[in-house]
Amino acid sequence: MSFSEIRKFLIKMQSDEDLKKQVTSSSTADDVALIGQSLGYDFSGDDLLRFNGQKVDQVTVRKLDHPGEYH
């Protein structure tokens, strides 16, 4: 797990409005991970889901459950 990479990514996101827009418009944790990976951060969508509930500065990672979603 790359929680330190997620923390670094979230810190960068807070100071980069374009990155913040990309992340907040993403549909899945895998989409966010791909954005992070394109910038050199090493974490997966699964890592990000395991980070659920954690807070980094002013960002809290939350998994959204959508109605009709199957697990």
VOFI-865691 format. One record per atom (N, C-alpha, C, CB): atom name; chain; x, z, y. Coordinates in steps of 0.001 Angstrom, whole numbers, always signed. Glycine has a CB too. Layout:
BEGIN
R   at   ch        c1        c3        c2
R   CA    A         X         Z         Y
...
# end
This chain:
BEGIN
R   at   ch        c1        c3        c2
R    N    A      +832        +0     -1186
R   CA    A        +0        +0        +0
R    C    A      +870        +0     +1241
R   CB    A      -943     +1203        +3
R    N    A      +407      -680     +2235
R   CA    A     +1194      -858     +3446
R    C    A      +505      -246     +4654
R   CB    A     +1457     -2332     +3689
R    N    A      +212     +1045     +4561
R   CA    A      -469     +1691     +5675
R    C    A      +368     +1662     +6947
R   CB    A      -809     +3122     +5317
R    N    A     +1689     +1742     +6830
R   CA    A     +2530     +1687     +8033
R    C    A     +2413      +319     +8687
R   CB    A     +4009     +1994     +7689
R    N    A     +2277      -735     +7888
R   CA    A     +2102     -2082     +8431
R    C    A      +749     -2208     +9134
R   CB    A     +2224     -3136     +7311
R    N    A      -281     -1614     +8553
R   CA    A     -1606     -1643     +9175
R    C    A     -1556      -906    +10510
R   CB    A     -2674     -1008     +8238
R    N    A      -906      +239    +10537
R   CA    A      -791     +1006    +11785
R    C    A       -93      +174    +12867
R   CB    A       -14     +2326    +11541
R    N    A     +1020      -481    +12516
R   CA    A     +1750     -1321    +13483
R    C    A      +856     -2449    +13992
R   CB    A     +3035     -1908    +12839
R    N    A      +124     -3073    +13076
R   CA    A      -770     -4166    +13443
R    C    A     -1861     -3681    +14404
R   CB    A     -1404     -4780    +12184
R    N    A     -2463     -2537    +14110
R   CA    A     -3533     -2018    +14962
R    C    A     -3016     -1617    +16338
R   CB    A     -4203      -825    +14297
R    N    A     -1801     -1110    +16407
R   CA    A     -1202      -779    +17709
R    C    A     -1010     -2053    +18525
R   CB    A      +160       -42    +17525
R    N    A      -507     -3111    +17880
R   CA    A      -332     -4390    +18583
R    C    A     -1679     -4926    +19031
R   CB    A      +382     -5424    +17683
R    N    A     -2687     -4828    +18174
R   CA    A     -4006     -5357    +18492
R    C    A     -4576     -4713    +19762
R   CB    A     -4959     -5135    +17315
R    N    A     -4297     -3435    +19966
R   CA    A     -4846     -2742    +21127
R    C    A     -4296     -3274    +22445
R   CB    A     -4562     -1267    +21022
R    N    A     -3115     -3875    +22407
R   CA    A     -2511     -4377    +23646
R    C    A     -2605     -5894    +23767
R   CB    A     -1058     -3952    +23722
R    N    A     -3283     -6559    +22824
R   CA    A     -3380     -8019    +22819
R    C    A     -4853     -8415    +22715
R   CB    A     -2550     -8638    +21641
R    N    A     -5444     -8796    +23842
R   CA    A     -6881     -9101    +23882
R    C    A     -7265    -10262    +22970
R   CB    A     -7301     -9418    +25303
R    N    A     -6434    -11294    +22899
R   CA    A     -6753    -12424    +22032
R    C    A     -6774    -12000    +20567
R   CB    A     -5743    -13558    +22240
R    N    A     -5805    -11197    +20179
R   CA    A     -5750    -10694    +18810
R    C    A     -6958     -9812    +18517
R   CB    A     -4448     -9913    +18574
R    N    A     -7319     -8981    +19479
R   CA    A     -8484     -8109    +19311
R    C    A     -9752     -8934    +19081
R   CB    A     -8658     -7200    +20544
R    N    A     -9910    -10030    +19825
R   CA    A    -11081    -10893    +19657
R    C    A    -11090    -11541    +18277
R   CB    A    -11110    -11973    +20744
R    N    A     -9900    -11980    +17813
R   CA    A     -9814    -12580    +16481
R    C    A    -10234    -11582    +15413
R   CB    A     -8391    -13081    +16205
R    N    A     -9726    -10369    +15533
R   CA    A    -10013     -9343    +14523
R    C    A    -11481     -8952    +14552
R   CB    A     -9134     -8104    +14745
R    N    A    -12038     -8723    +15727
R   CA    A    -13427     -8271    +15807
R    C    A    -14414     -9368    +15430
R   CB    A    -13732     -7772    +17204
R    N    A    -14001    -10632    +15471
R   CA    A    -14898    -11709    +15057
R    C    A    -14707    -12082    +13587
R   CB    A    -14678    -12933    +15932
R    N    A    -13787    -11434    +12912
R   CA    A    -13547    -11704    +11488
R    C    A    -14672    -11121    +10636
R   CB    A    -12184    -11120    +11044
R    N    A    -14961    -11800     +9538
R   CA    A    -16056    -11377     +8665
R    C    A    -15627    -10426     +7560
R   CB    A    -16699    -12574     +8054
R    N    A    -14384    -10554     +7101
R   CA    A    -13957     -9760     +5951
R    C    A    -12592     -9120     +6204
R   CB    A    -13907    -10634     +4688
R    N    A    -12281     -8132     +5384
R   CA    A    -10968     -7492     +5454
R    C    A     -9874     -8501     +5111
R   CB    A    -10900     -6275     +4500
R    N    A    -10169     -9428     +4195
R   CA    A     -9183    -10459     +3854
R    C    A     -8885    -11352     +5057
R   CB    A     -9683    -11311     +2676
R    N    A     -9912    -11658     +5854
R   CA    A     -9694    -12457     +7066
R    C    A     -8756    -11739     +8029
R   CB    A    -11034    -12759     +7763
R    N    A     -8967    -10442     +8207
R   CA    A     -8108     -9647     +9092
R    C    A     -6685     -9601     +8544
R   CB    A     -8667     -8211     +9255
R    N    A     -6561     -9433     +7230
R   CA    A     -5241     -9392     +6608
R    C    A     -4503    -10713     +6809
R   CB    A     -5364     -9077     +5113
R    N    A     -5209    -11828     +6714
R   CA    A     -4583    -13130     +6933
R    C    A     -4077    -13275     +8366
R   CB    A     -5570    -14251     +6614
R    N    A     -4823    -12750     +9319
R   CA    A     -4369    -12757    +10713
R    C    A     -3089    -11935    +10826
R   CB    A     -5471    -12197    +11666
R    N    A     -3108    -10741    +10244
R   CA    A     -1924     -9882    +10271
R    C    A      -734    -10535     +9597
R   CB    A     -2221     -8557     +9604
R    N    A      -960    -11154     +8445
R   CA    A      +127    -11804     +7716
R    C    A      +720    -12962     +8510
R   CB    A      -368    -12301     +6364
R    N    A      -119    -13685     +9253
R   CA    A      +386    -14797    +10068
R    C    A     +1301    -14311    +11188
R   CB    A      -778    -15587    +10660
R    N    A     +1176    -13031    +11526
R   CA    A     +2018    -12432    +12563
R    C    A     +3181    -11636    +11974
R   CB    A     +1180    -11530    +13457
R    N    A     +3309    -11663    +10645
R   CA    A     +4438    -11005     +9997
R    C    A     +4175     -9610     +9459
R   CB    A     +5543    -10932    +10938
R    N    A     +2927     -9174     +9480
R   CA    A     +2583     -7859     +8945
R    C    A     +2239     -8001     +7466
R   CB    A     +1396     -7224     +9734
R    N    A     +2674     -7050     +6658
R   CA    A     +2522     -7157     +5216
R    C    A     +1478     -6166     +4703
R   CB    A     +3866     -6921     +4522
R    N    A      +201     -6607     +4700
R   CA    A      -874     -5817     +4102
R    C    A     -1962     -6770     +3635
R   CB    A     -1443     -4768     +5112
R    N    A     -2745     -6307     +2698
R   CA    A     -3821     -7123     +2136
R    C    A     -5184     -6613     +2614
R   CB    A     -3755     -7116      +591
R    N    A     -6206     -7382     +2309
R   CA    A     -7561     -6938     +2610
R    C    A     -7907     -5667     +1860
R   CB    A     -8560     -8025     +2273
R    N    A     -7439     -5566      +612
R   CA    A     -7679     -4349      -170
R    C    A     -7010     -3138      +475
R   CB    A     -7168     -4528     -1607
R    N    A     -5780     -3331      +984
R   CA    A     -5090     -2241     +1693
R    C    A     -5924     -1791     +2891
R   CB    A     -3673     -2690     +2158
R    N    A     -6446     -2770     +3613
R   CA    A     -7240     -2462     +4802
R    C    A     -8506     -1694     +4423
R   CB    A     -7607     -3755     +5556
R    N    A     -9152     -2071     +3319
R   CA    A    -10346     -1346     +2868
R    C    A    -10004       +90     +2468
R   CB    A    -11001     -2077     +1684
R    N    A     -8840      +294     +1879
R   CA    A     -8411     +1655     +1509
R    C    A     -8089     +2490     +2750
R   CB    A     -7176     +1597      +581
R    N    A     -7832     +1823     +3865
R   CA    A     -7524     +2487     +5130
R    C    A     -8806     +2917     +5851
R   CB    A     -6693     +1558     +6030
R    N    A     -9946     +2638     +5269
R   CA    A    -11249     +2952     +5857
R    C    A    -11320     +4408     +6327
R   CB    A    -12364     +2676     +4843
R    N    A    -11787     +4582     +7553
R   CA    A    -11955     +5915     +8115
R    C    A    -10741     +6434     +8868
R   CB    A    -12292     +6863     +7033
R    N    A     -9619     +5760     +8735
R   CA    A     -8397     +6187     +9418
R    C    A     -8426     +5737    +10879
R   CB    A     -7145     +5622     +8702
R    N    A     -7812     +6525    +11733
R   CA    A     -7769     +6222    +13161
R    C    A     -6323     +6034    +13600
R   CB    A     -8447     +7344    +13985
R    N    A     -6093     +4996    +14395
R   CA    A     -4788     +4716    +14997
R    C    A     -5037     +4564    +16493
R   CB    A     -4103     +3415    +14375
R    N    A     -4522     +5497    +17263
R   CA    A     -4791     +5547    +18701
R    C    A     -6300     +5498    +18934
R   CB    A     -4080     +4373    +19444
R    N    A     -6789     +4387    +19520
R   CA    A     -8215     +4329    +19844
R    C    A     -9003     +3435    +18894
R   CB    A     -8398     +3841    +21258
R    N    A     -8404     +3057    +17780
R   CA    A     -9068     +2193    +16811
R    C    A     -9323     +2974    +15518
R   CB    A     -8215      +923    +16528
R    N    A    -10554     +2927    +15048
R   CA    A    -10902     +3509    +13759
R    C    A    -11342     +2372    +12844
R   CB    A    -12025     +4599    +13901
R    N    A    -10748     +2300    +11676
R   CA    A    -11089     +1261    +10708
R    C    A    -12348     +1698     +9976
R   CB    A     -9913      +999     +9704
R    N    A    -13348      +815     +9968
R   CA    A    -14613     +1107     +9304
R    C    A    -15021       -78     +8447
R   CB    A    -15715     +1440    +10334
R    N    A    -15367      +200     +7200
R   CA    A    -15926      -823     +6318
R    C    A    -17422      -865     +6572
R   CB    A    -15608      -530     +4803
R    N    A    -17935     -2049     +6831
R   CA    A    -19364     -2212     +7053
R    C    A    -20018     -2693     +5773
R   CB    A    -19637     -3196     +8209
R    N    A    -21031     -2000     +5340
R   CA    A    -21818     -2443     +4193
R    C    A    -23017     -3209     +4732
R   CB    A    -22268     -1231     +3293
R    N    A    -23160     -4437     +4280
R   CA    A    -24252     -5266     +4746
R    C    A    -25410     -5211     +3754
R   CB    A    -23782     -6712     +4952
R    N    A    -26646     -5182     +4251
R   CA    A    -27802     -5168     +3348
R    C    A    -27757     -6367     +2407
R   CB    A    -29121     -5169     +4152
R    N    A    -28056     -6134     +1147
R   CA    A    -28059     -7212      +168
R    C    A    -26698     -7490      -435
R   CB    A    -28578     -8451      +792
R    N    A    -25695     -6734       -21
R   CA    A    -24350     -6934      -560
R    C    A    -24266     -6285     -1944
R   CB    A    -23267     -6341      +401
R    N    A    -23652     -6987     -2871
R   CA    A    -23523     -6478     -4226
R    C    A    -22101     -5993     -4460
R   CB    A    -23904     -7556     -5256
R    N    A    -21959     -4901     -5211
R   CA    A    -20642     -4349     -5521
R    C    A    -20424     -4339     -7011
R   CB    A    -20489     -2936     -4953
# end
